[in-house]
Amino acid sequence: MGKIAFVFPGQASQYPGMGKELAEKYPAARAVFDEADKALGFSISQMCVAGSEEDLKQTANTQPAILTCSVAVHRVLAEKGVTPDFVAGHSLGEYSALVAAGTLKFRMRCSLCASAGSICRKQFPRDRARWRRLWDYRLPW
């Protein structure tokens, strides 16, 4: 059999209702949503399932929502014996890839996504180009 690669999506792939069926059908996915809710101090699971498109567009919500859904898919697949030989991600998806590779802890990355998004929104509410350059900066770990 050939090699398997998982490529995780970045920001702008969010949509209302994402992860709903996954969390309802697979306990491993539900556990990821529960872990994210605890790490964030609010219900990202509710935001994904019932949040409005406008709420999900807010970076402080978008980033942990996409990370949570991506990690939930990864854990369900891992539980079924499907593991990647390679992982990659587009923009924010890089963090999901690092969690899937075991180099970052999900709970910590989830909290950092929300914090970074909130800081960027407060510091650069109107200057999207400057905000984007800041977010694209990658920390060395």
C-alpha positions as CSV (number, residue, x, y, z in Angstrom):
1,M,0.0,0.0,0.0
2,G,1.1,3.6,-0.7
3,K,1.9,6.3,1.9
4,I,-0.9,8.3,3.5
5,A,-0.7,12.1,3.9
6,F,-3.2,14.2,5.9
7,V,-3.4,17.9,4.8
8,F,-5.3,20.1,7.2
9,P,-7.3,23.2,6.2
10,G,-6.7,26.8,7.2
11,Q,-8.8,29.7,8.1
12,A,-11.8,30.4,5.8
13,S,-12.8,26.7,5.7
14,Q,-15.2,27.1,8.6
15,Y,-18.9,26.8,8.3
16,P,-21.9,26.6,10.7
17,G,-22.6,23.0,11.7
18,M,-19.1,21.8,11.1
19,G,-18.2,18.8,13.2
20,K,-21.8,18.1,14.3
21,E,-22.2,14.7,12.7
22,L,-18.7,13.7,13.7
23,A,-19.2,14.5,17.4
24,E,-22.6,12.8,17.4
25,K,-21.4,9.6,15.8
26,Y,-17.9,9.1,17.3
27,P,-17.0,9.3,21.0
28,A,-13.4,10.1,20.1
29,A,-14.5,13.3,18.3
30,R,-16.9,14.2,21.1
31,A,-13.9,13.9,23.5
32,V,-11.9,16.4,21.4
33,F,-14.7,18.9,21.5
34,D,-15.1,18.5,25.3
35,E,-11.3,18.9,25.7
36,A,-11.4,22.1,23.6
37,D,-14.4,23.5,25.6
38,K,-12.4,23.0,28.9
39,A,-9.2,24.5,27.5
40,L,-11.0,27.6,26.1
41,G,-13.4,28.2,29.0
42,F,-16.3,28.5,26.5
43,S,-18.2,26.1,24.3
44,I,-16.4,26.0,21.0
45,S,-18.4,22.8,20.3
46,Q,-21.6,24.9,20.5
47,M,-20.1,27.5,18.3
48,C,-19.2,24.9,15.7
49,V,-22.6,23.2,15.8
50,A,-25.0,26.2,16.3
51,G,-22.9,29.3,15.9
52,S,-23.7,31.8,13.2
53,E,-21.5,32.3,10.2
54,E,-20.6,35.8,11.5
55,D,-19.5,34.3,14.9
56,L,-17.4,31.7,13.2
57,K,-15.7,34.4,11.0
58,Q,-14.3,36.1,14.2
59,T,-10.6,35.0,14.4
60,A,-10.8,34.2,18.1
61,N,-13.5,31.6,17.2
62,T,-12.4,30.5,13.8
63,Q,-9.0,29.3,14.7
64,P,-9.9,27.1,17.7
65,A,-13.0,25.8,15.8
66,I,-11.0,24.7,12.8
67,L,-8.2,23.2,15.0
68,T,-10.8,21.3,17.0
69,C,-12.6,19.9,14.0
70,S,-9.4,18.9,12.4
71,V,-8.0,17.2,15.5
72,A,-11.4,15.4,15.9
73,V,-11.2,14.0,12.4
74,H,-7.6,12.9,13.0
75,R,-8.5,11.1,16.3
76,V,-11.5,9.3,14.7
77,L,-9.3,8.1,11.9
78,A,-6.5,7.1,14.3
79,E,-9.0,5.1,16.3
80,K,-10.0,3.3,13.1
81,G,-6.3,2.5,12.4
82,V,-5.8,5.1,9.7
83,T,-2.6,7.0,10.5
84,P,-0.7,9.3,8.3
85,D,2.9,8.9,7.1
86,F,3.0,12.6,6.4
87,V,1.1,15.6,7.7
88,A,0.9,19.1,6.3
89,G,-1.4,22.1,6.8
90,H,-2.4,25.3,5.0
91,S,-1.7,28.3,7.2
92,L,-3.6,27.6,10.5
93,G,-3.7,24.0,9.4
94,E,0.0,23.7,10.2
95,Y,-1.0,23.6,13.9
96,S,-3.4,20.8,13.3
97,A,-0.7,19.0,11.5
98,L,1.7,19.5,14.4
99,V,-0.9,18.2,16.8
100,A,-1.4,15.1,14.6
101,A,2.3,14.5,14.4
102,G,2.5,14.6,18.2
103,T,4.8,17.6,18.4
104,L,2.2,20.0,19.9
105,K,-0.4,19.3,22.6
106,F,-3.9,19.9,21.4
107,R,-5.1,21.6,24.6
108,M,-2.3,24.1,24.7
109,R,-2.5,24.9,21.0
110,C,-6.3,25.4,21.3
111,S,-5.8,28.0,24.0
112,L,-3.1,29.8,22.1
113,C,-5.2,29.9,18.9
114,A,-8.0,31.7,20.8
115,S,-5.6,34.1,22.6
116,A,-3.7,35.0,19.4
117,G,-7.0,35.6,17.5
118,S,-8.3,37.8,20.3
119,I,-5.1,39.8,20.6
120,C,-5.0,40.4,16.8
121,R,-8.6,41.5,16.7
122,K,-8.0,44.0,19.6
123,Q,-4.7,45.4,18.3
124,F,-5.6,45.6,14.6
125,P,-9.3,45.9,14.3
126,R,-9.3,47.7,10.9
127,D,-5.8,47.2,9.4
128,R,-6.2,43.7,8.0
129,A,-2.9,43.8,6.0
130,R,-0.9,44.6,9.2
131,W,-2.9,42.0,11.2
132,R,-2.2,39.4,8.5
133,R,1.5,39.9,8.6
134,L,1.5,39.6,12.4
135,W,-0.5,36.3,12.3
136,D,1.7,34.9,9.6
137,Y,4.8,35.2,11.8
138,R,5.7,31.8,13.0
139,L,7.1,31.1,16.4
140,P,10.3,28.9,16.4
141,W,8.6,26.1,18.3
